[in-house]
């Protein structure tokens, strides 16, 4: 097959994917806008169009790929590609959704009444998108990869893999938690307020961090309330007797 033909095939598939995705986005946007607000004729038109798209376009596209494209790719992947490459793409999108959800949650935490509804809808859609992708990702791991592990990897090597998996996940979680945490217990009391104020001043609107202290930082709360009238977000996560953890944020 010539390079031109291959590129033509790739371009055609990408264009079809984009067209399918755009139509699905349009249907999703209409449903999100509120089906209850539409008249009966428009609801019937919308639902007929949606179900027709699923049965007449989306599912036939998937069936066509399964019968033709994937069998052609199997020997190519085994020789030139990586069988787990698609899982890495899943992880890329899972990470993107996680970051979007985190940013929306921060914005929602500090939002005024005018923007709360729109942000809540955005957050709900992002969560649904993540849930759908995550469900499929787990199914692929459990239906394809885990049976292969059980068949081909010894019990001892499985245990070693599990330990390495836990260690790597914990190290990433610790790094993320550290980036979101301001630990001041190791600092002399005279230096703490300056460090906390510098961190809080640097926060963008909607941003937050977790303060960890060895006593109730209530005096700090009153200082910040006086300086940042109406902007301070203050939520106790842990209240002694040895450790106090407070989520501090800056609202609009």
N, C-alpha and C positions, 0 to 999 in steps of 0.2 A: 504494500500500500504506500502511495507517495505521501510526502510531507504535506502537500497541498490538500489531499483528501483527508488526512488525519486532522488537519487544522479546520477544514470545513465541517467535519463531524463534531469536533469539540465546540466550535462556534455555534453550531445548530443546537447542540444539547444545552449549552449555557444559555442561549437565547430562550429556549423552551422552559428551562428551569426558572429564569427570571420572569417570564410571562405567567407561569403557574404561581410563583410566589407573590407577584403583584396582585393577581386576582384573589388569592387567599387573603392577602392584607386588606383588600378592599371590602371583602365580605366581613372580615373581622371588625373593621372600623365601623361598618354599618350596624353590626350587632351591638358593639360597645356603645354606640351613640344612643341606643335605647329602642328596642323593637316595640316596646309598649306605646311609644309615642307615635308610631306609624299607623296609617289607616289600614283596613283589612286588605285592600287590593295590593298595597305596597308590600305588606308582610308576605302575602302569598307569592308575589313576584320575587321577593328576596329569597324566600325559602326554596322556591322552585329553582332559582338560579344556583343557589348554594349546593343543593343536593345533586343537581344536574352536573355541576362542575366536578363534584367528588366522583360521581359514577361515570361520567363521560370523558373526563380529562385527567384528573389526578391519579386515580387508581389504574386506568389503562396505561398511563405513562410508566408507573412502577412495574406493572406486569411486562410491558415491553422491554424494559431494562433487564428484568430478571431472565427473560428468555433469550435475549440477544447480546446485550452489552456485557453483562457480568460473566457469562461463559467465555467470551473473548478475552476478558481481562484476567481470568484466573491464572493461565499459564504465564502471562506477562508479569503479574505480581509475584508469582513464585520465583521467577528468574531475576527480576530487576527491582521489585518494590519491597515494601514492608507490610506484612499482613496486619500489623497493628496500627498502621498510619491513620486509618479512619478514627480510631479511638483517641488519638492525639488531637485530631480536629474537634472531636466531641469535647475534650478537655479545654481546648482553646475557647470554644463557645460557652462552656459552663463557666469558665473564668470571666469572660466578658459579661455574662448575665449577672454573675455575683457582684462584679464591680458596679454595674448599673443599678442593681437593687440596693447596694450599700449607699450609693450617692442619692438615690431617690429617698431612701429611709432617712438619711441625714437632712435632706431638704424638707421632708414631711415633718420631722421632729420640731423644726423651727418655723414651719409655715403658718401664715395667717389664715383666717377663715376663708378668704377669697380664693386661695390656691390649694387648700387642703383637699377638696373634692377631686380636682384634676390630678393632683399628685397621688392620691389614694388609688385612682383608676389606673394610673401609670404603673404603680407598684403592683397592683393585682395582675395586670397584663404581663409584667416582667416575671412574676412568680409563676404564672401559668406556663409561660414559654420555657422557663427553667425546668419546671416539673415535667413537661412533656419530653424535653430532651433528656433529662436525667432518667426518666422511666425507660426510655429506649436504650440508653447507655448501659444501665444495669442489666437489662434483658440480654444485650449482646454479650456482656461479660459472663453472665451466669449460664447462658445457653450455648455459647461457643467456647469461651476461653477456660472457664473453670472445669468443664469435663475433660479438656485436653490436659490440664494440670494434673487432675486426678489419675489420668491414664499414663502419663509420660514422666512425671516427676516423682522421685522417691519421697517417702514420708519425711525423712530427715531434711531433704532439700526444701520440701514444702514448709517445714517449721522455720528453717532459716529465712526463706522468702517472707514469711509472715512477720517474723521479728524485724527484718529490714524494712518492710512496709510500714509497720507501726513506728519505727524509729524515724523514718523520713517524714511521715505525716506529723509526728509530734514536733519535729524540728521546724517545719514550716509553720505550724500553728503557733509555736512559741515566738517565732520571728514576727508574725503578724500581730500577736498580742503585745509584744514589746513596742511596736511602732504606734500602737493606740494607747499606750499606758505611760503615765508620768509617775515614776516612783521617787518619793522624796524622803522616805524614812532614813536613808543613809546620810542625808544632808543635815548640817547644823541648823537648829531652829531659826536662827537669824537669817539664813539664806533661802529658806523655803518659799516665803511669799514672793520674793523677787523672781525666782525660777518659775513659780506657778503663773504669776502675772505675765511674764514674757511668753510663756507657752499659750496662755489664753489670748493675749493681744495678737499673736500670730495666726490665730484661727480664722479661717474664712467664715462667712455667714453660712450657717448650717453645719459647720464642723464641730467636732467634739473630741474629747479624750477622757480617759479614766484616771483620776487622781488616786494614788495609793498613799495613805498616811497612817501614822501610829496613834492619832487622836482625832476626835471629831473636829473637822475644819470649819466649824460654824462661824468663827470670827472672819475667816476669809470670805465666807458667803456674804456677810453683811457688807464687807468692803466692795465686793464685786457688784452687789445689788446697787450700792450707792453710785458706783462709777459707770455701770452699764445698765442704766434704767430700762427695764423691759426687754433687754437682750439676753440676760443670763438664763441658761437652762441648767438645772441642778437636780440630780436624781441619785439618791443613796442606793448603792448596790450591796453594800455590806456595812454594818454598823457595830463594830467592836466585838468583843472588848479589846482585842489586840490590834486589829486592822480595820481601817475605814476605807472603803472604796466608793468614789463618787463620780458619776458621769457628769462632766462639765461641758456645756456647749454654748454656742453663740447663735441666737435666733435673729430673725429679721427685725 
